[in-house]
Amino acid sequence: MSTTGASIVIVGGGIIGASIACHLALRGATDVTILERAVSPATGSTARSAAGVRHQFAAEVNIRLSQYSIERLARFTEEIGGHSELRQVGYLMLITDPAVWAKYLGQVELQHRFGVPTEVLDPLDIERFVPGTRVDDVIGATYCRLDGYCDPHGVAMGYVTRARDLGVTIRCDTAVTAVHRAGDLVTGVETPGGRIGCDVLVNTAGPWAGAVGTLAGLEIPVLPYRRNIYMTEAFDGFPDGMPFAFDVVSGFYIRKEGRGLLMGLTRPDEPSSERLDVDWPWLETVLAAGISRFPRIEDARLAERQCWAGLYEVTPDHMPVLGRHPDLPNYVDASGFSGHGVMHSPAAGLLMAEEILDGRAHTIDIDDLRITRFAGRSGAVETNIF
Ligand SMILES: Cc1cc2nc3c(=O)[nH]c(=O)nc-3n(C[C@H](O)[C@H](O)[C@H](O)COP(=O)(O)OP(=O)(O)OC[C@H]3O[C@@H](n4cnc5c(N)ncnc54)[C@H](O)[C@@H]3O)c2cc1C
């Protein structure tokens, strides 16, 4: 093992790398360095998120990650500093398909077992949450008042600032271009400024985690996929405290962002890419789905210059890859959150600090999330994705 340089090197200064560094430092590990290739932290996917936080998942481990994380986000200023701007306006899931409804009712039971207060709503209840919603074909809805959205940049910078105060080094403009190994151990990384030795390497490169894994000679099944967010000008057709609302069968979602509306819908046939240009041809499909469910959208004006695209970091089962790699024991993955990395960043930080400092994550069982699941053993699969 290297005796020079940082003992723990984290590749990627997004919300996940920042949270892990902060949690390591809170546990007393100050020999921690984040290497970020951009000129400042939190400018990757973290800066391009829809910022949603929810408990309404189908996989037990995701519910647990959310419970822990959303409690932390609610107390972020006291516990970490900075601000999370958590707004618990709820998530409202509207369902029009009997088979999907049956699955959602099963998920609500699972969520209740963990104490998540998800409510089952009658279509006629929906009007009081999102006025004007078309409900003639809606079978029912689920609503959890503890869900909502936050400020991902505020959270990431809260972790960065606290980590720095505790002695963590953050080196921006520093791309990792190679990973050095001696047999089954990582010994360091190469950067344009030279080699940096390390005892532990953590891959938090978000959508680029597969590429960083390749540098280490590993196959990490995380691929980037473009996702688009469409914004409107200020619009008073929906109340300020309206929930983050999902038309589950079409996949269309909408929430308030400031005085405007934020909308999205995943294009299912788009191949993996690193494209960051907004998909304008897709907008027509998004608006058709949105207006069909929430007709008031038709009166809002698109704010073209406020729309953006970002990259989801997607795994085959839409679950993150967490933990030490069995073939390279001083290499740790924390990536592949598949669109849930903002909401799960507090738990990821806690658990990866445990994995590194205690030998194994223990507050929440992450065995379903280890990379070994892709080698035959079946793990949980998250079906509740957008
Ligand atoms: C449109 C959209 C909507 C989303 N909505 C939600 C949502 O509602 N809720 C939610 O929880 N999540 C959401 N997400 C997902 C969320 O944004 C991500 O899961 C999260 O930001 C991942 O954080 P990260 O730190 O892993 O990745 P990133 O923020 O991308 O950070 C990775 C960093 O690694 C750096 N890097 C890469 N390669 C190298 C290298 N070789 N050397 C050095 N540095 C490197 C990059 O520059 C980058 O800064 C959304 C994402 C998008 C795009």
The ligand as a Gaussian input file, in Angstrom:
#p B3LYP/6-31G(d) Opt

LIG

0 1
 C      -32.929000      15.219000     -15.035000
 C      -32.563000      14.501000     -13.764000
 C      -33.506000      14.377000     -12.757000
 C      -33.174000      13.751000     -11.553000
 N      -34.094000      13.719000     -10.550000
 C      -33.753000      13.198000      -9.357000
 C      -34.662000      13.258000      -8.270000
 O      -35.789000      13.757000      -8.405000
 N      -34.259000      12.771000      -7.068000
 C      -33.013000      12.200000      -6.902000
 O      -32.712000      11.753000      -5.799000
 N      -32.138000      12.126000      -7.923000
 C      -32.476000      12.616000      -9.133000
 N      -31.597000      12.562000     -10.178000
 C      -30.357000      11.786000     -10.011000
 C      -29.320000      12.534000      -9.216000
 O      -29.082000      13.788000      -9.798000
 C      -28.055000      11.668000      -9.169000
 O      -28.400000      10.378000      -8.703000
 C      -27.020000      12.250000      -8.241000
 O      -26.775000      13.606000      -8.528000
 C      -25.732000      11.451000      -8.359000
 O      -24.741000      12.129000      -7.650000
 P      -23.237000      11.721000      -7.868000
 O      -22.432000      12.495000      -6.901000
 O      -23.121000      10.251000      -7.861000
 O      -22.940000      12.157000      -9.383000
 P      -22.490000      13.552000      -9.980000
 O      -23.175000      14.693000      -9.353000
 O      -22.581000      13.445000     -11.465000
 O      -20.968000      13.631000      -9.555000
 C      -19.982000      12.804000     -10.161000
 C      -18.762000      13.657000     -10.342000
 O      -17.690000      12.838000     -10.781000
 C      -16.843000      13.647000     -11.579000
 N      -15.990000      12.772000     -12.370000
 C      -16.367000      11.882000     -13.321000
 N      -15.293000      11.246000     -13.818000
 C      -14.219000      11.734000     -13.168000
 C      -12.817000      11.467000     -13.239000
 N      -12.316000      10.563000     -14.104000
 N      -12.001000      12.149000     -12.430000
 C      -12.486000      13.064000     -11.539000
 N      -13.804000      13.365000     -11.445000
 C      -14.647000      12.698000     -12.240000
 C      -17.833000      14.448000     -12.408000
 O      -17.226000      15.627000     -12.923000
 C      -18.922000      14.742000     -11.402000
 O      -18.779000      16.005000     -10.780000
 C      -31.882000      13.192000     -11.377000
 C      -30.930000      13.319000     -12.387000
 C      -31.257000      13.965000     -13.572000
 C      -30.217000      14.100000     -14.645000

